[in-house]
Amino acid sequence: MARVVDGEIMNLIGTRIKQLRKEKHISQQMLSDKLELLGIYVCRGSVSRVEDLSRSVTDMELYAFARVFDVNVDELFDKELIEKKYLAD
């Protein structure tokens, strides 16, 4: 089984964050601003790194992303990535 954080993929939500952001027609900067209103400081560049899976995400950031997109935390996870990379035999 692959390690959860292996240096290549640093989070399991970035692809969904990008998808949800585009569905809502908001920019990375707008997402950063919405997170800041919740007291979570993730700059635009960090949003980009979350989306390209090169930055890890704290539990507080995970919760804030879910609030911004009005979804359950579970809905942020890229289930295809998890199945392919971490649950494959």
Backbone as a printed PyTorch tensor [residue, N CA C, xyz], in Angstrom:
tensor([[[  0.8430,  -1.1780,   0.0000],
         [  0.0000,   0.0000,   0.0000],
         [  0.8910,   1.2450,   0.0000]],

        [[  0.5020,   2.2350,  -0.7640],
         [  1.2500,   3.4860,  -0.8320],
         [  1.0970,   4.2710,   0.4620]],

        [[  2.1260,   5.0460,   0.7810],
         [  2.0360,   5.9360,   1.9350],
         [  1.0110,   7.0210,   1.6480]],

        [[  0.3460,   7.4880,   2.6860],
         [ -0.6890,   8.5020,   2.4980],
         [ -0.0770,   9.8040,   2.0010]],

        [[  0.9890,  10.2730,   2.6190],
         [  1.6900,  11.4690,   2.1450],
         [  3.0490,  10.9960,   1.6610]],

        [[  3.1860,  10.9380,   0.3500],
         [  4.4070,  10.3610,  -0.2160],
         [  5.2910,  11.3840,  -0.9160]],

        [[  4.9730,  12.6550,  -0.7790],
         [  5.7640,  13.6900,  -1.4290],
         [  5.2620,  14.0320,  -2.8230]],

        [[  4.5610,  13.1020,  -3.4380],
         [  4.0050,  13.3350,  -4.7730],
         [  2.6110,  13.9400,  -4.6500]],

        [[  1.7920,  13.3490,  -3.8220],
         [  0.4270,  13.8200,  -3.6010],
         [  0.3040,  14.1830,  -2.1200]],

        [[  0.0700,  15.4620,  -1.8550],
         [  0.0790,  15.9500,  -0.4770],
         [ -1.3140,  16.0890,   0.1300]],

        [[ -2.3730,  15.9100,  -0.6690],
         [ -3.7390,  15.9490,  -0.1310],
         [ -4.6530,  15.1430,  -1.0390]],

        [[ -5.8390,  14.8580,  -0.5510],
         [ -6.8000,  14.0600,  -1.3090],
         [ -8.0400,  14.8590,  -1.6950]],

        [[ -7.9620,  16.1930,  -1.5700],
         [ -9.1340,  17.0230,  -1.8550],
         [ -8.9250,  18.0430,  -2.9680]],

        [[ -7.7090,  18.2430,  -3.3930],
         [ -7.4060,  19.3220,  -4.3360],
         [ -8.1770,  19.2840,  -5.6320]],

        [[ -8.3250,  18.0980,  -6.2120],
         [ -9.0490,  18.0210,  -7.4860],
         [-10.5190,  18.3690,  -7.3020]],

        [[-11.1110,  17.9690,  -6.1770],
         [-12.5110,  18.3140,  -5.8960],
         [-12.6510,  19.8020,  -5.5870]],

        [[-11.6770,  20.3750,  -4.8710],
         [-11.7120,  21.8140,  -4.5770],
         [-11.7400,  22.5890,  -5.8940]],

        [[-10.8640,  22.2220,  -6.8100],
         [-10.8080,  22.8990,  -8.1050],
         [-12.1300,  22.7270,  -8.8610]],

        [[-12.6580,  21.5140,  -8.8570],
         [-13.9230,  21.2390,  -9.5500],
         [-15.0590,  22.0650,  -8.9520]],

        [[-15.1850,  22.0690,  -7.6280],
         [-16.2510,  22.8260,  -6.9700],
         [-16.0860,  24.3250,  -7.1960]],

        [[-14.8430,  24.7960,  -7.1400],
         [-14.5780,  26.2260,  -7.3560],
         [-15.0220,  26.6440,  -8.7500]],

        [[-14.7010,  25.8260,  -9.7360],
         [-15.0820,  26.1590, -11.1150],
         [-16.5930,  26.0650, -11.3060]],

        [[-17.2330,  25.0800, -10.6690],
         [-18.6930,  24.9700, -10.7520],
         [-19.3760,  26.2060, -10.1810]],

        [[-18.7810,  26.7850,  -9.1280],
         [-19.3460,  27.9830,  -8.4880],
         [-18.8940,  29.2720,  -9.1690]],

        [[-18.0260,  29.1400, -10.1860],
         [-17.5160,  30.2980, -10.9400],
         [-16.8140,  31.3020, -10.0290]],

        [[-15.9500,  30.7930,  -9.1540],
         [-15.1660,  31.7000,  -8.3140],
         [-13.6780,  31.4790,  -8.5760]],

        [[-12.9410,  32.5450,  -8.4890],
         [-11.5000,  32.4830,  -8.7170],
         [-10.7920,  31.9470,  -7.4710]],

        [[ -9.5340,  31.6210,  -7.6380],
         [ -8.7380,  31.2010,  -6.4880],
         [ -8.6620,  32.3290,  -5.4560]],

        [[ -8.5510,  33.5600,  -5.9190],
         [ -8.4950,  34.6890,  -4.9860],
         [ -9.8150,  34.8350,  -4.2330]],

        [[-10.9170,  34.6660,  -4.9320],
         [-12.2160,  34.7490,  -4.2610],
         [-12.3600,  33.6470,  -3.2140]],

        [[-11.8770,  32.4500,  -3.5250],
         [-11.9060,  31.3550,  -2.5520],
         [-11.0470,  31.7050,  -1.3440]],

        [[ -9.8790,  32.2320,  -1.5870],
         [ -8.9990,  32.6720,  -0.5010],
         [ -9.7050,  33.7030,   0.3780]],

        [[-10.3900,  34.6450,  -0.2390],
         [-11.1110,  35.6830,   0.5020],
         [-12.2410,  35.0880,   1.3460]],

        [[-12.9540,  34.1110,   0.7890],
         [-14.0530,  33.4700,   1.5270],
         [-13.5130,  32.6860,   2.7320]],

        [[-12.3850,  32.0310,   2.5500],
         [-11.7600,  31.3160,   3.6680],
         [-11.3320,  32.2940,   4.7560]],

        [[-10.7920,  33.4410,   4.3360],
         [-10.3480,  34.4470,   5.2970],
         [-11.5150,  34.9590,   6.1450]],

        [[-12.6840,  35.0870,   5.5470],
         [-13.8570,  35.5180,   6.3100],
         [-14.2000,  34.5220,   7.4190]],

        [[-13.7720,  33.2690,   7.2520],
         [-13.9790,  32.2420,   8.2780],
         [-12.7880,  32.1480,   9.2410]],

        [[-11.8120,  33.0390,   9.0620],
         [-10.6390,  33.0420,   9.9390],
         [ -9.5640,  32.0610,   9.5190]],

        [[ -9.6430,  31.5700,   8.2890],
         [ -8.6550,  30.6210,   7.7610],
         [ -7.8660,  31.3510,   6.6770]],

        [[ -6.5780,  31.5130,   6.9120],
         [ -5.7420,  32.2950,   6.0050],
         [ -4.9860,  31.3720,   5.0620]],

        [[ -5.5310,  31.2330,   3.8510],
         [ -4.9270,  30.4500,   2.7790],
         [ -4.8250,  31.4030,   1.5920]],

        [[ -3.6090,  31.8280,   1.2730],
         [ -3.4450,  32.7910,   0.1750],
         [ -3.7820,  32.1470,  -1.1580]],

        [[ -3.9210,  32.9670,  -2.1870],
         [ -4.2670,  32.4710,  -3.5110],
         [ -3.2620,  31.4330,  -3.9960]],

        [[ -1.9970,  31.6740,  -3.7590],
         [ -0.9610,  30.7200,  -4.1700],
         [ -1.1030,  29.3820,  -3.4680]],

        [[ -1.4970,  29.4260,  -2.2060],
         [ -1.7130,  28.1770,  -1.4700],
         [ -2.9360,  27.4380,  -1.9750]],

        [[ -3.9720,  28.1770,  -2.3780],
         [ -5.1420,  27.5340,  -2.9920],
         [ -4.6940,  26.7900,  -4.2480]],

        [[ -3.8480,  27.4190,  -5.0500],
         [ -3.3260,  26.7880,  -6.2580],
         [ -2.5690,  25.5140,  -5.9140]],

        [[ -1.7410,  25.5670,  -4.8780],
         [ -0.9610,  24.3910,  -4.4850],
         [ -1.8440,  23.2860,  -3.9060]],

        [[ -2.9270,  23.6600,  -3.2250],
         [ -3.8830,  22.6430,  -2.7630],
         [ -4.4910,  21.9670,  -3.9920]],

        [[ -4.9050,  22.7720,  -4.9570],
         [ -5.5530,  22.2250,  -6.1500],
         [ -4.6310,  21.3370,  -6.9720]],

        [[ -3.3340,  21.6490,  -7.0040],
         [ -2.4240,  20.7850,  -7.7800],
         [ -1.8110,  19.6840,  -6.9210]],

        [[ -2.3580,  19.5330,  -5.6980],
         [ -2.0160,  18.4390,  -4.7790],
         [ -0.6100,  18.5430,  -4.1900]],

        [[  0.0290,  19.7090,  -4.2950],
         [  1.3940,  19.8480,  -3.7900],
         [  1.4670,  20.4530,  -2.3920]],

        [[  0.3230,  20.7560,  -1.7780],
         [  0.2810,  21.3190,  -0.4220],
         [ -0.6920,  20.5030,   0.4140]],

        [[ -0.2830,  20.2110,   1.6240],
         [ -1.1790,  19.4970,   2.5330],
         [ -2.2440,  20.4510,   3.0680]],

        [[ -3.2730,  19.8910,   3.6750],
         [ -4.4110,  20.6640,   4.1680],
         [ -4.6370,  20.2830,   5.6270]],

        [[ -4.7960,  21.2770,   6.4820],
         [ -5.0800,  21.0020,   7.8900],
         [ -6.5560,  20.6510,   8.0610]],

        [[ -6.8780,  20.0930,   9.2120],
         [ -8.2800,  19.7610,   9.4750],
         [ -9.1440,  21.0130,   9.5180]],

        [[ -8.6140,  22.1150,  10.0350],
         [ -9.3820,  23.3680,  10.0710],
         [ -9.6370,  23.8980,   8.6670]],

        [[ -8.6290,  23.7840,   7.7900],
         [ -8.8120,  24.2050,   6.4060],
         [ -9.8280,  23.3100,   5.7050]],

        [[ -9.7660,  22.0190,   5.9550],
         [-10.7160,  21.0750,   5.3700],
         [-12.1410,  21.4680,   5.7380]],

        [[-12.3550,  21.7390,   7.0080],
         [-13.6750,  22.1390,   7.4790],
         [-14.1240,  23.4450,   6.8140]],

        [[-13.2020,  24.4000,   6.7010],
         [-13.5440,  25.6930,   6.0920],
         [-13.8770,  25.5370,   4.6040]],

        [[-13.1220,  24.7170,   3.8930],
         [-13.4480,  24.4690,   2.4840],
         [-14.8690,  23.9120,   2.3670]],

        [[-15.2070,  22.9730,   3.2330],
         [-16.5550,  22.3880,   3.2010],
         [-17.6170,  23.4540,   3.4580]],

        [[-17.3490,  24.3510,   4.3940],
         [-18.3130,  25.4290,   4.6820],
         [-18.4540,  26.3700,   3.4980]],

        [[-17.3330,  26.7410,   2.8870],
         [-17.3800,  27.6530,   1.7410],
         [-18.2190,  27.0550,   0.6120]],

        [[-18.0320,  25.7680,   0.3540],
         [-18.7480,  25.1250,  -0.7490],
         [-20.0870,  24.5320,  -0.3270]],

        [[-20.4140,  24.6510,   0.9520],
         [-21.6890,  24.1570,   1.4870],
         [-21.8940,  22.6710,   1.1660]],

        [[-20.8570,  21.8840,   1.4900],
         [-20.9060,  20.4360,   1.2960],
         [-20.4090,  19.7670,   2.5750]],

        [[-20.6920,  18.4750,   2.7010],
         [-20.1220,  17.7010,   3.7930],
         [-18.6410,  17.4940,   3.5240]],

        [[-17.8550,  17.3920,   4.5660],
         [-16.4110,  17.1880,   4.4200],
         [-16.1260,  16.0030,   3.5070]],

        [[-16.8820,  14.9350,   3.6570],
         [-16.6740,  13.7260,   2.8530],
         [-16.7680,  14.0050,   1.3560]],

        [[-17.5600,  14.9790,   0.9730],
         [-17.7490,  15.3090,  -0.4370],
         [-16.5370,  16.0020,  -1.0520]],

        [[-15.5870,  16.4120,  -0.2370],
         [-14.3850,  17.0690,  -0.7480],
         [-13.3370,  16.0760,  -1.2300]],

        [[-13.4380,  14.8250,  -0.7980],
         [-12.4100,  13.8490,  -1.1320],
         [-12.5800,  13.3300,  -2.5520]],

        [[-11.4500,  13.2140,  -3.2560],
         [-11.4170,  12.6760,  -4.6090],
         [-11.4150,  11.1530,  -4.4910]],

        [[-12.5900,  10.5710,  -4.5420],
         [-12.7310,   9.1360,  -4.3120],
         [-12.0280,   8.3030,  -5.3820]],

        [[-11.9970,   8.7900,  -6.6180],
         [-11.2790,   8.0740,  -7.6790],
         [ -9.7910,   8.0030,  -7.3770]],

        [[ -9.2070,   9.1010,  -6.9290],
         [ -7.7900,   9.1230,  -6.5760],
         [ -7.5110,   8.1700,  -5.4150]],

        [[ -8.3770,   8.1840,  -4.4310],
         [ -8.2040,   7.3120,  -3.2700],
         [ -8.2560,   5.8530,  -3.7050]],

        [[ -9.2360,   5.5030,  -4.5070],
         [ -9.3710,   4.1220,  -4.9780],
         [ -8.1510,   3.7000,  -5.7950]],

        [[ -7.7320,   4.5620,  -6.6900],
         [ -6.6350,   4.2390,  -7.6070],
         [ -5.2960,   4.1350,  -6.8890]],

        [[ -5.0150,   5.1010,  -6.0310],
         [ -3.6800,   5.1830,  -5.4450],
         [ -3.5400,   4.4550,  -4.1270]],

        [[ -4.5790,   4.4670,  -3.3180],
         [ -4.4210,   3.9830,  -1.9500],
         [ -5.1710,   2.7160,  -1.6240]],

        [[ -6.1500,   2.3430,  -2.4230],
         [ -6.9110,   1.1450,  -2.1090],
         [ -6.6920,   0.0370,  -3.1360]],

        [[ -5.8280,   0.2920,  -4.0950],
         [ -5.5210,  -0.7250,  -5.1070],
         [ -4.7260,  -1.8520,  -4.4580]],

        [[ -4.9240,  -3.0390,  -4.9750],
         [ -4.1940,  -4.2130,  -4.4330],
         [ -2.7500,  -4.1950,  -4.8100]]])
